[in-house]
Amino acid sequence: MIPFADPSTGEQLAPVDDTLESDGGGRYPIVDGIARFVETESYAAGFGLEWTLHSETQLDSRTGRTVSRQRLERCIGASVSSLRGLRILEVGCGAGRFTELLVAGGALVHAIDLSRAVDVNRANIGPAPNYRVAQADLLAAPFPDGSFDYVICLGVLQHTPSPEESIRALWRKLRLGGTLVVDHYTWSLSRATKLDSLLRPIIKRLPPPAAKSITDFLVRIFFPLHWAVRNSRPTIGGVPLLQMMLSRVSPASWNYRVSPHLPKHYHYESSRLDTFDHLADRYKRLRTRGQIRKALASLGAVEIEVWKGGNGIEARCRKPAPPSSASASIVRGSSTHAGTSTPGSTTAPEDARSGARVSATERQHRRRPFACRGCRD
């Protein structure tokens, strides 16, 4: 496991009683077994409340679903088991929907979150020799630069003040030859035609407990209506017409089609979580596929793959390996260094419009309809 480093100086930190200390005088408290590198939750306070109240709602291990696994493996382009023994930085770990999969798969998982969700994450994961968690800002992650084989940041960037600055911070933690995996909200017709956009400017300014009370009230009102028309006819593209009409005016999030086999109480809790997440987040940035590609390319990334999926845009890329080790490989699955493909892709032809390298995986995603609408953060 990679030791903690002082976010300010980069000096290695060592445990001293209930603190982490550096030779240069840096001191950070350890509270309830978790290193704390921030004094407040800042703009992420709402997420701390969200994951505290909905600590198990999105865990595959609790729901019997595989939605989190499918999303994670789609984004990394390989099975979770292929990450065994690799050093992973998971940024914005929340309650642990992806953390539990990475830890169980044998990866060396270093998880951080700006909010108190780290307490829930630790409670859900439990003690494990290949896992550590810390409360920290992604702009100052408490690890040496260039340390990780993978940096994974899903459901996070759109909620930060500057997604581009956040991407640059993630990139610094990636080792040469390592892989960066991210996603981001994007524009859609659905976002532009729903009336809930009128509520969000009001709700997001409230203290998180007050905002949660309001969104729970809205779910109590509108969820029974969604449930009543869930299988009604006629349908358009498999979606009940009444459901489509209701979704235009209802502020309650509704993702029934993702897991129609699960019981009513699961969908109710999922709606409570997603509605709060959707209406109370401080920042909700939107980016196009081209903007994400441009941000990654500006870092010097190679093997950039960007596609529509999940909550909007998903992407992965690799930090070039030094020329002297171009033929070396990270020991995992079929992944290799410069000049070869990332997991799940083949050698990328050039995009006729931009000259950029575009993999077979991305071409497949470009043809794929907009994916899972129930992958909320």
QUIVENTA-V573228 format. One record per residue. SS is DSSP state (hx for helix, st for strand, lp for the rest). PHI is phi in radians with two decimals (none if undefined). D_LAST is the distance of its C-alpha to the last C-alpha in whole Angstrom. Layout:
ss->SS phi->PHI d_last->D_LAST
ss->SS phi->PHI d_last->D_LAST
//
This chain:
ss->lp phi->none d_last->27
ss->lp phi->-1.44 d_last->27
ss->lp phi->-1.22 d_last->28
ss->lp phi->-1.15 d_last->27
ss->st phi->-2.23 d_last->28
ss->lp phi->-1.08 d_last->29
ss->lp phi->-1.06 d_last->26
ss->lp phi->-1.48 d_last->29
ss->lp phi->-2.05 d_last->32
ss->lp phi->1.45 d_last->30
ss->lp phi->-1.21 d_last->33
ss->st phi->-1.19 d_last->32
ss->lp phi->-1.84 d_last->31
ss->st phi->-2.21 d_last->33
ss->st phi->-1.23 d_last->33
ss->st phi->-2.36 d_last->36
ss->lp phi->0.96 d_last->36
ss->lp phi->-1.79 d_last->32
ss->st phi->-2.45 d_last->32
ss->st phi->-1.93 d_last->31
ss->st phi->-2.31 d_last->34
ss->lp phi->-1.94 d_last->35
ss->lp phi->-1.11 d_last->38
ss->lp phi->-1.50 d_last->38
ss->lp phi->1.79 d_last->37
ss->lp phi->-1.19 d_last->33
ss->st phi->-2.41 d_last->32
ss->st phi->-2.35 d_last->29
ss->st phi->-1.29 d_last->29
ss->st phi->-1.94 d_last->27
ss->st phi->-2.07 d_last->26
ss->lp phi->0.95 d_last->26
ss->lp phi->1.41 d_last->26
ss->st phi->-2.12 d_last->23
ss->st phi->-1.20 d_last->24
ss->st phi->-2.05 d_last->23
ss->lp phi->-1.88 d_last->23
ss->lp phi->-2.31 d_last->22
ss->lp phi->-1.59 d_last->24
ss->lp phi->-2.36 d_last->21
ss->lp phi->-1.42 d_last->18
ss->hx phi->0.94 d_last->18
ss->hx phi->-1.23 d_last->16
ss->hx phi->-1.68 d_last->13
ss->hx phi->-1.01 d_last->15
ss->hx phi->-1.09 d_last->13
ss->hx phi->-1.23 d_last->10
ss->hx phi->-1.04 d_last->13
ss->hx phi->-1.16 d_last->14
ss->hx phi->-1.00 d_last->11
ss->hx phi->-1.37 d_last->11
ss->hx phi->-1.22 d_last->15
ss->hx phi->-1.42 d_last->15
ss->lp phi->-2.13 d_last->13
ss->lp phi->-1.21 d_last->13
ss->lp phi->-2.15 d_last->14
ss->lp phi->-1.04 d_last->12
ss->lp phi->-1.86 d_last->9
ss->lp phi->-1.43 d_last->12
ss->hx phi->-0.98 d_last->14
ss->hx phi->-1.15 d_last->17
ss->hx phi->-1.70 d_last->17
ss->hx phi->-1.64 d_last->16
ss->lp phi->1.41 d_last->18
ss->lp phi->-1.54 d_last->16
ss->lp phi->-2.19 d_last->15
ss->hx phi->-1.08 d_last->12
ss->hx phi->-1.15 d_last->10
ss->hx phi->-1.09 d_last->13
ss->hx phi->-1.06 d_last->14
ss->hx phi->-1.15 d_last->11
ss->hx phi->-1.11 d_last->12
ss->hx phi->-1.22 d_last->15
ss->hx phi->-1.11 d_last->15
ss->hx phi->-1.28 d_last->13
ss->hx phi->-1.42 d_last->16
ss->lp phi->1.37 d_last->19
ss->lp phi->-2.85 d_last->20
ss->lp phi->-1.29 d_last->20
ss->hx phi->-1.06 d_last->19
ss->hx phi->-1.09 d_last->22
ss->hx phi->-1.22 d_last->23
ss->hx phi->-1.60 d_last->22
ss->lp phi->-0.94 d_last->24
ss->lp phi->1.44 d_last->26
ss->lp phi->-1.55 d_last->24
ss->st phi->-1.53 d_last->23
ss->st phi->-2.01 d_last->19
ss->st phi->-1.87 d_last->17
ss->st phi->-1.78 d_last->14
ss->st phi->-1.85 d_last->12
ss->lp phi->1.36 d_last->10
ss->lp phi->-1.26 d_last->10
ss->lp phi->0.96 d_last->9
ss->lp phi->-1.37 d_last->11
ss->lp phi->1.92 d_last->11
ss->lp phi->-1.06 d_last->10
ss->lp phi->-1.66 d_last->11
ss->hx phi->-0.99 d_last->13
ss->hx phi->-1.10 d_last->15
ss->hx phi->-1.25 d_last->16
ss->hx phi->-1.14 d_last->17
ss->hx phi->-1.14 d_last->19
ss->hx phi->-1.12 d_last->21
ss->lp phi->-1.40 d_last->21
ss->lp phi->1.60 d_last->23
ss->lp phi->-1.26 d_last->21
ss->st phi->-1.59 d_last->22
ss->st phi->-1.71 d_last->19
ss->st phi->-2.04 d_last->19
ss->st phi->-1.89 d_last->16
ss->st phi->-2.35 d_last->15
ss->st phi->-2.65 d_last->13
ss->lp phi->-1.29 d_last->15
ss->lp phi->-1.78 d_last->14
ss->lp phi->-1.24 d_last->16
ss->hx phi->-1.01 d_last->13
ss->hx phi->-1.05 d_last->15
ss->hx phi->-1.16 d_last->18
ss->hx phi->-1.19 d_last->16
ss->hx phi->-1.00 d_last->15
ss->hx phi->-1.13 d_last->18
ss->hx phi->-1.15 d_last->19
ss->hx phi->-1.29 d_last->17
ss->hx phi->-1.47 d_last->18
ss->lp phi->1.35 d_last->22
ss->lp phi->-1.22 d_last->25
ss->lp phi->-2.72 d_last->25
ss->lp phi->-1.19 d_last->27
ss->lp phi->-1.87 d_last->24
ss->st phi->-2.57 d_last->21
ss->st phi->-2.54 d_last->21
ss->st phi->-2.35 d_last->19
ss->st phi->-2.54 d_last->19
ss->st phi->-1.58 d_last->18
ss->lp phi->-2.75 d_last->18
ss->lp phi->-1.49 d_last->18
ss->hx phi->-1.11 d_last->16
ss->hx phi->-1.27 d_last->19
ss->hx phi->-2.47 d_last->22
ss->lp phi->-1.07 d_last->20
ss->lp phi->-1.43 d_last->23
ss->lp phi->-2.47 d_last->24
ss->lp phi->-1.07 d_last->27
ss->lp phi->-1.08 d_last->26
ss->lp phi->1.21 d_last->26
ss->lp phi->-1.77 d_last->26
ss->st phi->-1.97 d_last->23
ss->st phi->-1.26 d_last->23
ss->st phi->-2.35 d_last->19
ss->st phi->-2.04 d_last->17
ss->st phi->-2.05 d_last->13
ss->st phi->-2.43 d_last->10
ss->lp phi->-2.02 d_last->7
ss->lp phi->1.31 d_last->4
ss->lp phi->-2.21 d_last->7
ss->hx phi->-0.95 d_last->10
ss->hx phi->-1.15 d_last->10
ss->hx phi->-1.74 d_last->10
ss->lp phi->-1.74 d_last->13
ss->lp phi->-1.01 d_last->17
ss->lp phi->-2.42 d_last->17
ss->hx phi->-0.99 d_last->15
ss->hx phi->-1.16 d_last->18
ss->hx phi->-1.13 d_last->20
ss->hx phi->-1.11 d_last->17
ss->hx phi->-1.08 d_last->17
ss->hx phi->-1.09 d_last->21
ss->hx phi->-1.15 d_last->20
ss->hx phi->-1.12 d_last->18
ss->hx phi->-1.03 d_last->21
ss->hx phi->-1.09 d_last->23
ss->lp phi->-1.45 d_last->22
ss->st phi->-1.47 d_last->23
ss->st phi->-1.31 d_last->26
ss->st phi->-1.05 d_last->28
ss->st phi->1.52 d_last->27
ss->st phi->-1.43 d_last->24
ss->st phi->-2.07 d_last->21
ss->st phi->-1.82 d_last->18
ss->st phi->-2.21 d_last->14
ss->st phi->-2.46 d_last->12
ss->st phi->-2.53 d_last->10
ss->st phi->-2.84 d_last->10
ss->st phi->-1.14 d_last->10
ss->lp phi->-2.42 d_last->13
ss->lp phi->-1.27 d_last->16
ss->lp phi->-2.71 d_last->17
ss->hx phi->-1.07 d_last->20
ss->hx phi->-1.05 d_last->17
ss->hx phi->-1.09 d_last->16
ss->hx phi->-1.40 d_last->20
ss->hx phi->-1.97 d_last->21
ss->lp phi->-1.74 d_last->19
ss->lp phi->-1.37 d_last->21
ss->lp phi->-1.14 d_last->18
ss->hx phi->-1.12 d_last->18
ss->hx phi->-1.35 d_last->22
ss->hx phi->-1.51 d_last->20
ss->hx phi->-1.03 d_last->17
ss->hx phi->-1.01 d_last->20
ss->hx phi->-1.47 d_last->21
ss->hx phi->-1.15 d_last->19
ss->lp phi->-1.19 d_last->17
ss->lp phi->-1.56 d_last->20
ss->lp phi->-1.46 d_last->21
ss->lp phi->-1.01 d_last->21
ss->hx phi->-0.87 d_last->17
ss->hx phi->-1.08 d_last->20
ss->hx phi->-1.19 d_last->21
ss->hx phi->-1.08 d_last->18
ss->hx phi->-1.12 d_last->17
ss->hx phi->-1.09 d_last->20
ss->hx phi->-1.22 d_last->20
ss->hx phi->-1.17 d_last->17
ss->hx phi->-1.11 d_last->18
ss->hx phi->-1.09 d_last->22
ss->hx phi->-1.08 d_last->20
ss->hx phi->-1.16 d_last->19
ss->hx phi->-1.05 d_last->22
ss->hx phi->-1.37 d_last->24
ss->hx phi->-1.64 d_last->22
ss->hx phi->-1.04 d_last->20
ss->hx phi->-1.02 d_last->24
ss->hx phi->-1.22 d_last->24
ss->hx phi->-1.05 d_last->22
ss->hx phi->-1.14 d_last->23
ss->hx phi->-1.17 d_last->26
ss->lp phi->-1.87 d_last->26
ss->lp phi->-1.07 d_last->23
ss->lp phi->-2.08 d_last->26
ss->lp phi->-1.30 d_last->28
ss->lp phi->-2.25 d_last->30
ss->lp phi->-1.37 d_last->31
ss->st phi->-2.16 d_last->28
ss->st phi->-2.22 d_last->27
ss->lp phi->1.07 d_last->25
ss->lp phi->1.50 d_last->25
ss->st phi->-1.81 d_last->23
ss->st phi->-0.95 d_last->25
ss->hx phi->-1.04 d_last->27
ss->hx phi->-1.10 d_last->27
ss->hx phi->-1.16 d_last->23
ss->hx phi->-1.11 d_last->22
ss->hx phi->-1.17 d_last->25
ss->hx phi->-1.10 d_last->23
ss->hx phi->-1.15 d_last->20
ss->hx phi->-1.20 d_last->21
ss->hx phi->-1.92 d_last->22
ss->lp phi->-1.42 d_last->20
ss->lp phi->-1.44 d_last->18
ss->lp phi->-1.41 d_last->16
ss->lp phi->-1.26 d_last->13
ss->lp phi->-2.50 d_last->14
ss->lp phi->-2.25 d_last->13
ss->hx phi->-1.01 d_last->16
ss->hx phi->-1.14 d_last->17
ss->hx phi->-1.18 d_last->14
ss->lp phi->-2.47 d_last->16
ss->lp phi->-1.15 d_last->20
ss->lp phi->-1.40 d_last->21
ss->lp phi->-1.43 d_last->19
ss->lp phi->-1.23 d_last->21
ss->hx phi->-1.03 d_last->21
ss->hx phi->-1.12 d_last->20
ss->hx phi->-1.13 d_last->17
ss->hx phi->-1.12 d_last->16
ss->hx phi->-1.14 d_last->17
ss->hx phi->-1.14 d_last->15
ss->hx phi->-1.12 d_last->12
ss->hx phi->-1.16 d_last->13
ss->hx phi->-1.07 d_last->14
ss->hx phi->-1.11 d_last->10
ss->hx phi->-1.19 d_last->9
ss->hx phi->-1.16 d_last->12
ss->hx phi->-1.12 d_last->12
ss->hx phi->-1.02 d_last->8
ss->hx phi->-1.34 d_last->10
ss->hx phi->-1.78 d_last->13
ss->hx phi->-1.98 d_last->13
ss->lp phi->-1.22 d_last->11
ss->lp phi->-1.10 d_last->14
ss->lp phi->-2.06 d_last->13
ss->lp phi->-2.41 d_last->12
ss->lp phi->-1.41 d_last->13
ss->lp phi->-2.17 d_last->14
ss->lp phi->-2.40 d_last->16
ss->lp phi->-1.52 d_last->18
ss->hx phi->-1.07 d_last->18
ss->hx phi->-1.14 d_last->21
ss->hx phi->-1.18 d_last->20
ss->hx phi->-1.16 d_last->18
ss->hx phi->-1.05 d_last->21
ss->hx phi->-1.10 d_last->23
ss->hx phi->-1.10 d_last->21
ss->hx phi->-1.27 d_last->21
ss->hx phi->-1.12 d_last->25
ss->lp phi->-1.14 d_last->26
ss->lp phi->-1.51 d_last->25
ss->lp phi->1.56 d_last->27
ss->lp phi->-1.17 d_last->25
ss->st phi->-2.14 d_last->26
ss->st phi->0.89 d_last->25
ss->st phi->-1.32 d_last->22
ss->st phi->-2.19 d_last->20
ss->st phi->-2.38 d_last->18
ss->st phi->-2.59 d_last->17
ss->st phi->-1.42 d_last->15
ss->st phi->3.13 d_last->13
ss->lp phi->1.03 d_last->9
ss->lp phi->-1.56 d_last->8
ss->st phi->2.82 d_last->11
ss->st phi->-2.07 d_last->12
ss->st phi->-2.11 d_last->12
ss->st phi->-2.70 d_last->15
ss->st phi->-2.59 d_last->17
ss->st phi->-2.76 d_last->21
ss->st phi->-2.26 d_last->23
ss->lp phi->-1.45 d_last->25
ss->lp phi->-0.99 d_last->29
ss->lp phi->-1.39 d_last->31
ss->lp phi->-1.07 d_last->34
ss->hx phi->-0.93 d_last->37
ss->hx phi->-1.19 d_last->39
ss->hx phi->-2.09 d_last->36
ss->lp phi->-1.05 d_last->35
ss->lp phi->-1.69 d_last->36
ss->lp phi->-1.35 d_last->35
ss->lp phi->-2.41 d_last->32
ss->lp phi->-1.27 d_last->29
ss->lp phi->-1.36 d_last->30
ss->lp phi->-2.90 d_last->27
ss->lp phi->0.54 d_last->27
ss->lp phi->-1.98 d_last->29
ss->lp phi->-1.29 d_last->27
ss->lp phi->-2.38 d_last->30
ss->lp phi->-1.57 d_last->30
ss->lp phi->-0.94 d_last->31
ss->lp phi->1.54 d_last->33
ss->lp phi->-2.24 d_last->31
ss->lp phi->-1.55 d_last->28
ss->lp phi->-1.41 d_last->24
ss->lp phi->-0.98 d_last->23
ss->lp phi->1.36 d_last->23
ss->lp phi->-2.28 d_last->25
ss->lp phi->-2.06 d_last->29
ss->lp phi->-0.94 d_last->31
ss->lp phi->-1.55 d_last->29
ss->st phi->-1.34 d_last->32
ss->st phi->-1.37 d_last->32
ss->lp phi->-1.25 d_last->30
ss->lp phi->-1.09 d_last->33
ss->lp phi->-1.49 d_last->32
ss->lp phi->-2.10 d_last->31
ss->lp phi->1.42 d_last->32
ss->lp phi->-1.34 d_last->29
ss->st phi->-1.33 d_last->28
ss->st phi->-2.24 d_last->26
ss->lp phi->-1.44 d_last->26
ss->hx phi->-1.08 d_last->27
ss->hx phi->-1.06 d_last->23
ss->hx phi->-1.15 d_last->22
ss->hx phi->-1.05 d_last->25
ss->hx phi->-1.14 d_last->24
ss->hx phi->-1.14 d_last->20
ss->hx phi->-1.12 d_last->22
ss->hx phi->-1.52 d_last->24
ss->lp phi->-1.42 d_last->21
ss->lp phi->-1.06 d_last->20
ss->lp phi->-0.90 d_last->16
ss->lp phi->-1.45 d_last->14
ss->lp phi->-0.71 d_last->12
ss->lp phi->-1.60 d_last->11
ss->lp phi->-2.03 d_last->9
ss->lp phi->-1.80 d_last->6
ss->lp phi->-0.90 d_last->4
ss->lp phi->0.56 d_last->0
//
